Amino acid sequence: MTVPTSPDLGFSPKGLYIGGEWQDAADGRTFASTNPSNGEHLGEVPLAADADVARAVAAARSAFGDWGRTSIKERAGALNAFADKLMAHKDELALMDSVDSGNALSGMKGDVDWTAATLLFFAGLLTEIKGETSSQQAGHLNLTHRQPYGVVAKINAFNHPFRFCVEKAAAALAAGNTVVAKASEQAPLSSLRVAELSEGILPPGVFNVVTGDGATGSAMVRHPDVSRIGFVGSVETGRLIARDAAEGLKHVSLELGGKNPIIIFADADPKEAATAAIKGMNMNRQGQSCSSTSRVFVHQNLQNAVTEELVKQAEALPIGMPWLEGMEVGPVVSERQRERVEGFIASAREEGAVLLTGGEKPADPALSNGHFVQPTVFGGVTPDMRIGHQEIFGPVMSVLAWSDYEDMLAKANGVMYGLTAAIVTNDLKMAMQTAERIEAGYVWINAQGRYLGAPYGGWKQSGLGQEECLDELLSYTRIKNINMRW
């Protein structure tokens, strides 16, 4: 069978986007962007080093003076126009991310919708950047004034390439900061295309995009003119960023990993519970999502029924080239990531977990050149197993049966992560009691999805700060106190 070739993206990287201009890396180095579905070469992308980061930060710093002083009406107008431009290129951007990252086309179209909505949300929220006043003695007035930080570094992950490039910059730009965004080296193309689309909307230097590796991100964090940092990625990298940022006492927000539980009570409908678990696993991104509900805590009375339905639904997921309509499961992002996932599957077998479905590469020879892993479900998992407490970032689910509520809750909370959790039950009192006691920043009860304006952020090792809400916008401002006598 012939291996499907990559669709024509109609795009070639032009360089680093710095100060409104396209520039090669100072030392001329590049790295390859490769389609994870078939191994095809998609283009050469500049590998930014310290000198390139310095140029990008200098451009952002130069542009900050004017951008930071613009009226909220002007900034809101620019963000609204940017949202319109992105929606006009929705199909193109979604296809680019599907090809470059391996994520399902339908999910990437949803990413464009969400990103445009985020720009509009923060544009409409700008009037809420307010201070406070007080008068503690006659003839005096004390007031607070919020001002932007200056240059913000945004370091993004591969699982939502386009979305993270823009969404994670939206609040910073709205608040009057300028941004240097680093695209993930695993899927850099759409971030460079976004930079093209920002031309003529955002003034030169306000929004800069660089591509590179971990050393590029480290140079951004350490640069003395970067005042504020936002990162999406692994706990390990988040710790390194926090350490580097501590040298300059910089404000950092981190959206990190998760080993998220979905807790199914005995009164739940087995089919609906399994559907919630599959949907919460984000299989259209191959489980490569920090919020994926990879630990399925199911009451022992429903264990067989839920497990049977999980296996049935996992096996029914269409797997193939992600840019084709109707496909749900594509490849993981790279060979290294596939090897990591396969290592977890092997360790689960060695430690005594029961493989219920998946665990292999698909048999279809048309997929043989890609980094595909079948949706995988393990039973008999215990928290001491690697798959029971470590984040896999792949399409692997673990079923853990429970009967004692307190013991289950202790196990659900017994990991270093605390990003999301899901609860499936018809008992509202029990649902709310569990939501109160679960150690996670975002909890679903018989629901899925996220809403703009609802704070999203992790507890414990899953991150610092809240996003997608007013708190995020305000976090990109600093408070100045002004004490006046007349």
C-alpha positions as CSV (number, residue, x, y, z in Angstrom):
1,M,0.0,0.0,0.0
2,T,1.3,3.5,-0.9
3,V,2.0,5.7,2.1
4,P,-0.1,8.9,1.8
5,T,2.0,12.0,1.0
6,S,1.7,15.3,2.9
7,P,-0.8,17.8,1.5
8,D,0.6,21.0,0.0
9,L,0.6,23.6,2.8
10,G,1.5,26.4,0.4
11,F,4.0,27.8,3.0
12,S,7.8,27.9,3.4
13,P,9.5,29.3,6.5
14,K,11.0,32.7,5.8
15,G,13.1,33.0,8.9
16,L,12.7,34.4,12.4
17,Y,10.1,37.2,12.7
18,I,11.8,40.0,14.5
19,G,10.8,43.7,14.6
20,G,8.4,43.2,11.6
21,E,11.1,41.7,9.4
22,W,12.2,38.2,8.4
23,Q,15.7,37.3,9.5
24,D,17.9,34.3,9.3
25,A,19.6,33.0,12.4
26,A,22.8,34.9,13.0
27,D,24.9,31.8,12.6
28,G,22.8,30.4,9.8
29,R,21.8,27.2,11.6
30,T,18.5,25.5,10.9
31,F,16.6,22.4,11.9
32,A,14.1,20.3,10.0
33,S,10.3,20.3,10.5
34,T,9.0,16.8,9.8
35,N,5.6,15.3,9.3
36,P,5.1,12.8,12.1
37,S,2.5,10.9,10.1
38,N,4.9,9.8,7.3
39,G,8.4,11.2,8.0
40,E,8.2,13.7,5.1
41,H,10.4,16.9,5.3
42,L,8.2,20.0,5.6
43,G,10.9,22.7,5.6
44,E,14.0,24.1,7.3
45,V,13.4,26.4,10.2
46,P,16.0,28.8,11.8
47,L,17.6,27.7,15.0
48,A,17.8,30.9,17.1
49,A,20.8,31.3,19.4
50,D,21.5,33.9,22.1
51,A,22.3,36.6,19.5
52,D,19.0,36.1,17.8
53,V,17.1,36.2,21.1
54,A,18.8,39.4,21.9
55,R,17.7,41.0,18.6
56,A,14.1,39.9,19.2
57,V,14.1,41.2,22.8
58,A,15.6,44.5,21.6
59,A,12.9,44.9,18.9
60,A,10.2,44.1,21.5
61,R,11.7,46.6,24.0
62,S,11.9,49.3,21.3
63,A,8.2,48.8,20.3
64,F,7.0,48.7,23.9
65,G,7.1,52.5,24.5
66,D,4.5,53.2,21.8
67,W,2.4,50.1,22.3
68,G,2.2,50.4,26.0
69,R,0.9,54.0,25.7
70,T,-1.8,53.2,23.1
71,S,-5.4,53.6,24.2
72,I,-7.3,50.5,25.1
73,K,-9.6,51.3,22.2
74,E,-6.6,51.0,19.8
75,R,-5.3,47.8,21.4
76,A,-8.7,46.2,21.4
77,G,-9.2,47.2,17.7
78,A,-5.9,45.5,16.8
79,L,-6.8,42.3,18.6
80,N,-10.2,42.2,17.0
81,A,-8.7,42.7,13.6
82,F,-6.2,39.9,14.3
83,A,-9.0,37.6,15.3
84,D,-10.8,38.3,12.0
85,K,-7.6,37.7,10.0
86,L,-7.1,34.3,11.7
87,M,-10.6,33.2,11.1
88,A,-10.3,34.1,7.5
89,H,-7.4,31.6,7.3
90,K,-9.0,29.0,9.6
91,D,-8.7,26.0,7.2
92,E,-5.1,26.8,6.2
93,L,-4.0,27.1,9.8
94,A,-5.8,24.0,11.0
95,L,-4.3,21.9,8.1
96,M,-0.8,23.2,8.9
97,D,-1.1,22.1,12.5
98,S,-2.6,18.8,11.6
99,V,0.3,18.0,9.2
100,D,3.1,19.4,11.4
101,S,1.9,18.1,14.8
102,G,-0.2,15.0,13.9
103,N,-3.3,16.3,15.6
104,A,-6.8,15.6,14.1
105,L,-8.0,18.3,11.7
106,S,-11.3,18.7,13.5
107,G,-9.5,19.6,16.7
108,M,-7.2,22.0,15.0
109,K,-10.2,23.8,13.5
110,G,-11.6,24.1,17.0
111,D,-8.2,25.6,18.0
112,V,-8.6,28.4,15.5
113,D,-12.1,29.1,16.8
114,W,-10.9,29.2,20.4
115,T,-7.9,31.4,19.6
116,A,-10.0,34.0,17.8
117,A,-12.5,34.0,20.7
118,T,-9.7,34.5,23.2
119,L,-8.4,37.6,21.3
120,L,-12.0,39.0,21.3
121,F,-12.4,38.1,25.0
122,F,-9.4,40.0,26.2
123,A,-10.1,42.9,23.8
124,G,-13.5,43.2,25.5
125,L,-12.1,42.9,29.0
126,L,-9.6,45.8,28.8
127,T,-11.9,48.2,30.6
128,E,-11.5,45.9,33.7
129,I,-7.8,46.9,34.1
130,K,-8.6,49.2,37.0
131,G,-7.0,50.6,40.1
132,E,-8.3,51.6,43.5
133,T,-8.5,54.9,45.5
134,S,-8.5,55.7,49.1
135,S,-8.2,58.8,51.3
136,Q,-6.8,58.3,54.7
137,Q,-6.5,61.9,55.8
138,A,-7.8,65.2,54.6
139,G,-6.0,66.6,51.6
140,H,-4.5,63.3,50.5
141,L,-5.4,60.7,47.9
142,N,-3.9,57.3,47.5
143,L,-4.5,55.5,44.2
144,T,-3.2,52.4,42.4
145,H,-2.3,52.3,38.7
146,R,-1.8,49.2,36.7
147,Q,0.9,49.3,34.0
148,P,2.3,46.6,31.7
149,Y,5.6,44.9,32.4
150,G,7.3,45.5,29.1
151,V,8.8,42.5,27.2
152,V,7.1,39.2,27.8
153,A,8.6,35.9,26.8
154,K,6.2,33.1,25.8
155,I,7.5,29.6,25.4
156,N,5.0,27.2,23.9
157,A,4.3,23.4,23.6
158,F,3.7,21.3,20.6
159,N,0.2,20.0,21.3
160,H,-1.6,23.2,20.3
161,P,1.1,24.9,18.1
162,F,-0.9,27.7,16.5
163,R,-3.3,28.2,19.4
164,F,-0.6,28.5,22.1
165,C,1.4,31.0,19.9
166,V,-1.6,33.4,19.8
167,E,-3.7,32.5,22.8
168,K,-0.9,32.6,25.3
169,A,0.2,36.0,23.9
170,A,-3.4,37.5,23.9
171,A,-3.6,38.7,27.5
172,A,0.0,40.1,27.5
173,L,-0.6,42.0,24.3
174,A,-4.0,43.3,25.5
175,A,-2.4,44.6,28.7
176,G,0.1,46.7,26.6
177,N,3.1,44.4,26.7
178,T,5.2,43.3,23.7
179,V,5.9,39.6,23.1
180,V,8.7,37.3,22.0
181,A,7.1,33.9,21.3
182,K,9.1,30.7,20.9
183,A,7.4,28.0,18.9
184,S,7.9,24.4,19.8
185,E,10.7,22.8,17.8
186,Q,8.4,19.8,17.1
187,A,5.8,21.8,15.3
188,P,7.0,25.3,14.4
189,L,5.4,26.1,11.1
190,S,2.0,27.6,12.1
191,S,3.7,30.0,14.5
192,L,5.7,31.5,11.7
193,R,2.6,31.7,9.5
194,V,0.8,33.5,12.3
195,A,3.6,36.0,12.4
196,E,3.0,36.7,8.7
197,L,-0.7,37.2,9.3
198,S,0.0,39.7,12.1
199,E,1.8,42.0,9.6
200,G,-0.1,45.3,9.1
201,I,-2.2,44.6,12.2
202,L,0.3,44.6,15.1
203,P,3.0,47.2,14.8
204,P,6.6,46.0,14.1
205,G,8.2,44.6,17.2
206,V,5.0,44.2,19.2
207,F,4.8,40.5,18.3
208,N,8.0,38.6,17.5
209,V,8.3,34.8,16.8
210,V,11.5,32.8,17.1
211,T,12.1,29.1,16.6
212,G,14.7,26.9,18.2
213,D,15.4,24.4,21.0
214,G,15.7,24.4,24.7
215,A,18.8,26.7,24.6
216,T,16.7,29.3,22.7
217,G,14.1,29.3,25.5
218,S,16.7,29.5,28.2
219,A,18.2,32.6,26.5
220,M,14.8,34.2,26.5
221,V,14.3,33.5,30.2
222,R,17.7,34.7,31.2
223,H,17.7,37.9,29.1
224,P,17.7,40.9,31.5
225,D,15.2,42.9,29.4
226,V,12.5,40.2,29.6
227,S,10.4,41.1,32.6
228,R,7.6,38.5,32.5
229,I,7.6,34.8,31.4
230,G,4.9,32.4,30.4
231,F,5.5,28.7,29.7
232,V,3.5,25.7,28.6
233,G,5.1,22.3,28.9
234,S,6.5,19.6,31.1
235,V,7.1,19.9,34.8
236,E,10.8,19.2,34.4
237,T,11.3,22.1,31.9
238,G,9.0,24.4,34.1
239,R,11.3,23.9,37.0
240,L,14.4,24.8,34.9
241,I,12.6,28.0,33.7
242,A,11.6,28.9,37.3
243,R,15.2,28.5,38.4
244,D,16.6,30.6,35.6
245,A,13.9,33.2,36.2
246,A,14.7,33.3,39.9
247,E,18.1,34.9,39.1
248,G,16.3,38.0,37.8
249,L,13.3,37.7,40.3
250,K,11.0,37.6,37.3
251,H,7.2,36.9,37.4
252,V,6.6,33.5,35.9
253,S,3.4,31.7,35.0
254,L,3.6,28.0,34.3
255,E,1.0,25.6,32.7
256,L,2.6,22.2,33.3
257,G,1.7,18.5,33.3
258,G,-1.1,16.4,34.7
259,K,-1.9,12.9,35.7
260,N,-5.6,13.6,36.0
261,P,-8.2,11.3,37.5
262,I,-11.8,10.7,36.3
263,I,-13.8,9.3,39.3
264,I,-16.7,7.1,38.3
265,F,-19.3,6.4,41.1
266,A,-21.5,3.3,41.4
267,D,-24.6,5.1,40.3
268,A,-23.2,6.3,36.9
269,D,-24.3,5.0,33.6
270,P,-21.4,2.8,32.3
271,K,-21.7,3.9,28.7
272,E,-21.9,7.6,29.6
273,A,-19.0,7.2,32.0
274,A,-16.8,5.5,29.5
275,T,-17.7,8.1,26.9
276,A,-16.6,10.9,29.3
277,A,-13.3,9.1,30.0
278,I,-12.5,8.7,26.3
279,K,-13.5,12.3,25.5
280,G,-11.5,13.5,28.5
281,M,-8.5,11.6,27.3
282,N,-8.2,14.0,24.2
283,M,-7.6,11.2,21.8
284,N,-7.7,13.6,18.9
285,R,-4.4,14.8,20.2
286,Q,-3.3,11.2,21.0
287,G,-3.6,11.9,24.7
288,Q,-0.9,14.6,24.3
289,S,-2.7,17.0,26.6
290,C,-1.9,18.1,30.1
291,S,-5.6,17.9,31.0
292,S,-6.1,14.3,29.8
293,T,-8.0,12.1,32.3
294,S,-5.6,9.2,32.0
295,R,-6.4,7.6,35.4
296,V,-9.9,6.0,35.4
297,F,-11.0,5.4,39.0
298,V,-14.1,3.3,38.6
299,H,-16.2,1.8,41.4
300,Q,-15.8,-1.9,41.5
301,N,-19.6,-2.5,41.0
302,L,-19.2,-0.9,37.5
303,Q,-15.7,-2.1,36.8
304,N,-16.6,-4.7,34.2
305,A,-19.2,-2.7,32.5
306,V,-17.2,0.5,32.2
307,T,-14.0,-1.4,31.2
308,E,-15.8,-3.3,28.5
309,E,-17.2,0.0,27.1
310,L,-13.9,1.7,27.3
311,V,-12.3,-1.0,25.2
312,K,-15.1,-0.9,22.7
313,Q,-14.9,2.8,22.3
314,A,-11.1,2.9,22.2
315,E,-11.1,0.3,19.4
316,A,-13.7,2.2,17.4
317,L,-11.6,5.3,17.2
318,P,-10.5,5.8,13.6
319,I,-6.7,6.0,13.3
320,G,-4.9,7.4,10.3
321,M,-3.6,10.5,8.5
322,P,-4.9,13.2,10.8
323,W,-5.6,15.8,8.0
324,L,-8.3,13.5,6.5
325,E,-11.8,14.2,7.5
326,G,-13.2,11.8,10.1
327,M,-9.9,10.7,11.5
328,E,-9.7,10.9,15.3
329,V,-6.3,9.5,16.2
330,G,-3.1,10.6,14.4
331,P,0.6,10.0,15.4
332,V,2.3,11.2,18.4
333,V,4.5,14.2,17.6
334,S,8.0,12.6,17.2
335,E,9.9,9.3,17.2
336,R,11.3,10.3,20.6
337,Q,7.7,10.7,22.0
338,R,6.6,7.4,20.5
339,E,9.6,5.6,22.1
340,R,8.6,7.3,25.4
341,V,5.0,6.0,25.2
342,E,6.2,2.6,24.1
343,G,8.5,2.5,27.2
344,F,5.5,3.2,29.5
345,I,3.5,0.4,27.8
346,A,6.4,-2.1,28.2
347,S,6.9,-1.1,31.9
348,A,3.2,-1.6,32.6
349,R,3.3,-5.1,31.2
350,E,6.4,-5.9,33.3
351,E,4.8,-4.5,36.4
352,G,1.7,-6.7,36.0
353,A,-0.9,-4.4,34.5
354,V,-3.3,-6.2,32.2
355,L,-3.3,-4.9,28.6
356,L,-7.0,-4.8,27.5
357,T,-6.5,-3.2,24.1
358,G,-3.9,-1.4,22.0
359,G,-0.3,-1.2,23.0
360,E,1.1,-1.6,19.5
361,K,1.7,0.2,16.2
362,P,-1.3,0.0,13.9
363,A,-1.2,-2.9,11.4
364,D,-2.0,-0.8,8.4
365,P,1.1,-0.6,6.3
366,A,0.1,2.9,5.1
367,L,0.9,4.1,8.6
368,S,4.3,2.3,8.9
369,N,6.4,5.5,8.4
370,G,4.6,7.5,11.1
371,H,4.8,7.6,14.9
372,F,1.5,5.9,15.5
373,V,0.4,4.2,18.7
374,Q,-2.9,2.5,19.1
375,P,-5.3,3.8,21.7
376,T,-4.4,1.7,24.7
377,V,-6.3,0.7,27.9
378,F,-4.7,-1.1,30.8
379,G,-6.6,-2.8,33.7
380,G,-5.3,-4.0,37.0
381,V,-3.3,-0.8,37.4
382,T,-2.0,0.3,40.9
383,P,-0.7,3.7,41.9
384,D,2.9,2.4,42.4
385,M,3.2,1.4,38.7
386,R,4.9,3.9,36.4
387,I,1.7,4.3,34.4
388,G,-0.2,4.8,37.7
389,H,1.6,8.0,38.7
390,Q,3.8,9.4,35.9
391,E,2.5,11.5,33.0
392,I,2.8,9.6,29.7
393,F,1.6,12.2,27.2
394,G,0.3,9.6,24.9
395,P,-2.9,7.6,24.2
396,V,-2.7,5.3,27.3
397,M,-5.4,5.0,29.9
398,S,-5.2,3.2,33.2
399,V,-8.2,1.6,35.0
400,L,-8.1,1.6,38.8
401,A,-11.0,-0.1,40.6
402,W,-12.1,1.2,44.0
403,S,-14.6,0.4,46.7
404,D,-13.5,2.5,49.7
405,Y,-14.1,6.3,49.1
406,E,-11.4,7.6,51.4
407,D,-8.8,5.2,50.0
408,M,-9.8,6.2,46.4
409,L,-9.5,9.9,47.2
410,A,-6.1,9.4,48.8
411,K,-4.9,7.6,45.6
412,A,-6.4,10.2,43.3
413,N,-4.6,12.9,45.2
414,G,-1.5,10.9,45.7
415,V,0.5,12.2,42.7
416,M,2.6,15.3,42.3
417,Y,0.2,16.8,39.8
418,G,-3.0,18.7,40.3
419,L,-4.3,20.1,37.0
420,T,-7.7,18.7,36.3
421,A,-10.1,16.1,37.6
422,A,-13.5,14.7,36.5
423,I,-16.4,13.3,38.5
424,V,-19.2,11.1,37.1
425,T,-22.2,10.6,39.4
426,N,-25.9,11.5,39.9
427,D,-25.3,12.2,43.6
428,L,-24.9,16.0,43.7
429,K,-23.9,16.1,47.3
430,M,-21.2,13.4,46.8
431,A,-20.0,15.2,43.6
432,M,-19.6,18.5,45.4
433,Q,-17.9,16.9,48.4
434,T,-15.4,15.2,46.1
435,A,-14.8,18.4,44.1
436,E,-14.0,20.2,47.3
437,R,-11.5,17.5,48.4
438,I,-9.8,16.7,45.1
439,E,-6.4,18.4,44.7
440,A,-6.8,20.0,41.3
441,G,-7.3,23.4,39.9
442,Y,-10.1,22.6,37.4
443,V,-12.8,20.0,38.1
444,W,-15.6,18.7,35.8
445,I,-18.8,17.1,37.2
446,N,-20.7,15.2,34.5
447,A,-19.3,17.7,32.0
448,Q,-16.4,18.4,29.6
449,G,-14.9,21.4,27.9
450,R,-13.7,24.8,29.0
451,Y,-15.2,28.2,29.0
452,L,-13.5,31.6,28.5
453,G,-13.6,33.6,31.7
454,A,-13.4,30.4,33.9
455,P,-10.0,30.3,35.5
456,Y,-7.7,27.5,34.3
457,G,-4.6,26.6,36.2
458,G,-2.9,23.8,38.1
459,W,-2.2,23.0,41.8
460,K,0.9,21.4,43.2
461,Q,3.5,20.6,40.4
462,S,1.0,21.3,37.6
463,G,1.7,25.0,37.4
464,L,1.6,28.6,38.7
465,G,-1.1,31.1,37.9
466,Q,-4.5,31.3,36.3
467,E,-5.3,31.6,32.6
468,E,-8.3,32.4,30.3
469,C,-9.8,34.8,32.7
470,L,-9.5,38.3,34.2
471,D,-6.8,37.1,36.6
472,E,-4.6,36.3,33.6
473,L,-5.1,39.8,32.1
474,L,-4.2,41.4,35.4
475,S,-1.2,39.2,35.8
476,Y,0.4,41.0,32.9
477,T,0.3,44.3,34.7
478,R,2.2,45.7,37.7
479,I,0.6,47.8,40.4
480,K,2.0,51.2,41.1
481,N,0.9,53.1,44.2
482,I,0.6,56.9,43.9
483,N,0.2,58.8,47.2
484,M,-0.8,62.5,46.5
485,R,-1.4,65.5,48.7
486,W,-3.1,68.6,47.4
